[in-house]
Amino acid sequence: MSKEMRQAVLHLAFDGLRAREANSDAFFDNRPSNRVSEALGHVPNGVSWDTRRGEPAEIKQWRLTREQWIKRRRDDIELVAVDDCLPVLGIDPPRS
């Protein structure tokens, strides 16, 4: 996923759905994905293992809190009609 696409998804998660944090992971040798996570403000959050092509492979885990996202959030992404979807997702709409 491109950096721009991840920024849009994070905007939806934090601004639209009011998430508290976002988590990401990538294989250790997937430098582009790990660089995007780092560039967007994620911090390392441990390691785990997965299977790739039938072999065990180490995964680098990343965490981004709402507070970290706010420092780097883009101001050119507009969310439309997200509040209308919140009740369907079991999320209380914001109070006016």
VODO-611790 format. One record per residue: residue in three letters; x, y, z of N, C-alpha, C, O in turn. Coordinates in pm, whole numbers. Layout:
<atoms>
aa n_east n_north n_up ca_east ca_north ca_up c_east c_north c_up o_east o_north o_up
ALA X Y Z X Y Z X Y Z X Y Z
...
</atoms>
This chain:
<atoms>
aa n_east n_north n_up ca_east ca_north ca_up c_east c_north c_up o_east o_north o_up
MET 85 -117 0 0 0 0 90 124 0 188 130 74
SER 56 220 -82 137 341 -93 125 426 34 33 410 113
LYS 220 516 49 219 607 164 90 690 164 30 710 269
GLU 49 739 47 -70 822 38 -195 743 76 -283 795 144
MET -202 618 33 -317 535 67 -321 508 216 -428 512 277
ARG -206 480 275 -203 458 421 -242 583 496 -309 575 599
GLN -201 701 446 -240 826 512 -392 842 509 -451 885 608
ALA -455 807 398 -600 817 387 -668 719 483 -766 754 549
VAL -618 597 491 -675 497 580 -660 541 726 -752 526 806
LEU -543 594 760 -522 642 897 -615 759 928 -665 771 1040
HIS -637 846 832 -728 958 851 -869 907 880 -936 955 971
LEU -913 809 803 -1045 750 827 -1050 687 967 -1146 707 1041
ALA -946 612 1002 -945 544 1132 -948 643 1248 -1031 631 1338
PHE -860 741 1244 -847 832 1358 -951 944 1357 -1014 970 1459
ASP -970 1008 1244 -1061 1123 1239 -1205 1079 1220 -1296 1136 1280
GLY -1226 977 1138 -1362 934 1110 -1417 835 1211 -1530 850 1258
LEU -1339 734 1245 -1386 627 1333 -1338 643 1477 -1370 561 1563
ARG -1259 749 1501 -1210 784 1635 -1127 674 1701 -1140 648 1820
ALA -1043 608 1621 -955 505 1673 -856 566 1772 -821 684 1762
ARG -811 486 1865 -710 530 1963 -570 499 1916 -475 570 1949
GLU -557 389 1838 -426 353 1785 -445 268 1660 -552 213 1635
ALA -338 260 1583 -336 176 1464 -210 91 1469 -104 137 1513
ASN -223 -32 1425 -110 -123 1424 -82 -169 1283 -173 -183 1201
SER 43 -193 1256 85 -238 1125 197 -339 1144 262 -342 1249
ASP 218 -421 1044 334 -510 1050 380 -542 909 305 -527 812
ALA 503 -585 899 562 -622 771 677 -717 796 740 -713 902
PHE 705 -801 699 823 -886 711 946 -797 729 954 -688 673
PHE 1042 -844 808 1162 -765 838 1233 -717 712 1285 -606 709
ASP 1235 -800 609 1308 -761 488 1223 -682 388 1267 -656 276
ASN 1102 -644 427 1018 -561 341 1046 -415 374 967 -347 440
ARG 1161 -369 328 1207 -233 362 1108 -125 322 1083 -34 402
PRO 1048 -129 201 954 -22 165 837 -10 262 803 101 303
SER 776 -119 300 663 -114 393 706 -65 530 637 16 592
ASN 819 -113 578 868 -68 709 905 79 706 884 150 805
ARG 959 127 595 994 270 584 868 356 585 867 463 646
VAL 763 311 518 637 388 518 582 397 660 541 504 704
SER 580 285 731 531 287 869 609 387 952 551 467 1026
GLU 740 383 940 824 476 1016 800 620 974 792 709 1059
ALA 788 646 843 766 782 793 633 839 841 620 961 858
LEU 535 753 862 404 799 908 396 815 1059 292 851 1112
GLY 506 787 1129 510 810 1273 492 686 1358 495 696 1481
HIS 474 570 1296 464 447 1374 596 424 1450 703 462 1403
VAL 585 361 1564 704 323 1641 708 171 1652 604 105 1653
PRO 830 114 1659 840 -32 1672 763 -83 1793 764 -21 1899
ASN 696 -197 1775 612 -250 1881 626 -402 1892 529 -472 1920
GLY 746 -452 1871 770 -594 1888 789 -668 1757 793 -610 1649
VAL 802 -798 1771 821 -886 1656 731 -1007 1673 689 -1041 1784
SER 703 -1071 1562 630 -1197 1564 676 -1278 1444 767 -1238 1371
TRP 613 -1391 1424 650 -1479 1313 528 -1510 1230 416 -1517 1280
ASP 550 -1529 1102 446 -1571 1010 510 -1669 912 630 -1695 919
THR 430 -1722 823 483 -1815 723 482 -1747 587 380 -1690 546
ARG 594 -1752 519 605 -1697 385 665 -1805 295 774 -1856 321
ARG 591 -1837 191 635 -1943 98 672 -2072 171 769 -2139 137
GLY 591 -2105 272 613 -2229 345 723 -2227 448 752 -2329 511
GLU 786 -2113 467 898 -2100 562 864 -1995 669 796 -1897 640
PRO 912 -2016 793 890 -1914 895 967 -1786 861 1081 -1791 814
ALA 903 -1673 886 967 -1544 858 928 -1445 968 814 -1442 1014
GLU 1025 -1365 1008 1004 -1270 1117 928 -1147 1067 951 -1096 958
ILE 837 -1101 1151 752 -985 1122 790 -873 1219 805 -896 1339
LYS 804 -753 1167 826 -635 1251 691 -568 1274 619 -539 1178
GLN 657 -543 1399 530 -483 1434 548 -334 1465 650 -293 1521
TRP 447 -256 1427 449 -111 1443 321 -65 1512 217 -129 1500
ARG 330 48 1585 214 105 1656 214 256 1634 318 322 1638
LEU 94 309 1612 76 453 1597 -43 495 1684 -154 445 1665
THR -21 585 1778 -130 633 1862 -194 756 1797 -136 818 1708
ARG -312 787 1844 -382 907 1795 -294 1032 1814 -286 1117 1726
GLU -229 1041 1928 -145 1158 1957 -28 1168 1858 7 1277 1813
GLN 32 1054 1825 141 1054 1728 89 1092 1589 155 1166 1516
TRP -28 1042 1553 -87 1071 1422 -119 1220 1408 -95 1279 1303
ILE -173 1280 1513 -212 1422 1508 -93 1509 1468 -109 1607 1396
LYS 26 1474 1514 145 1553 1483 179 1551 1334 244 1644 1285
ARG 137 1447 1261 174 1431 1120 53 1425 1027 69 1403 907
ARG -66 1446 1081 -187 1430 1000 -189 1529 884 -141 1642 895
ARG -245 1485 774 -260 1571 657 -387 1653 673 -484 1607 732
ASP -384 1775 620 -503 1860 630 -579 1869 497 -672 1949 484
ASP -541 1787 399 -606 1793 269 -694 1670 241 -736 1649 127
ILE -721 1590 343 -808 1473 326 -944 1507 386 -953 1548 502
GLU -1048 1490 306 -1183 1521 351 -1264 1392 361 -1270 1313 266
LEU -1324 1372 475 -1413 1258 495 -1556 1304 473 -1595 1411 520
VAL -1634 1224 402 -1772 1260 369 -1866 1152 420 -1848 1034 391
ALA -1966 1193 496 -2076 1108 543 -2031 992 633 -2104 894 647
VAL -1915 1002 693 -1869 895 782 -1959 888 906 -1990 779 953
ASP -2000 1003 958 -2084 1004 1078 -2213 924 1056 -2264 864 1151
ASP -2266 923 935 -2388 847 906 -2367 697 919 -2462 623 944
CYS -2243 651 901 -2211 508 907 -2181 459 1048 -2186 339 1075
LEU -2150 550 1138 -2104 511 1271 -2203 422 1346 -2161 322 1403
PRO -2334 455 1349 -2427 367 1422 -2429 223 1368 -2442 128 1445
VAL -2415 207 1238 -2413 73 1178 -2292 -4 1227 -2296 -127 1238
LEU -2184 66 1256 -2061 4 1304 -2058 -8 1457 -1961 -58 1513
GLY -2163 36 1522 -2169 29 1667 -2089 137 1737 -2048 121 1852
ILE -2066 248 1667 -1990 361 1723 -2087 476 1743 -2160 513 1650
ASP -2089 534 1863 -2175 648 1890 -2131 766 1806 -2012 798 1804
PRO -2224 834 1737 -2185 953 1659 -2138 1064 1752 -2178 1069 1868
PRO -2053 1152 1699 -2006 1263 1784 -2122 1352 1827 -2221 1367 1755
ARG -2108 1409 1942 -2210 1502 1994 -2190 1639 1931 -2077 1687 1917
SER -2299 1700 1895 -2291 1834 1831 -2285 1943 1934 -2278 2060 1899
</atoms>
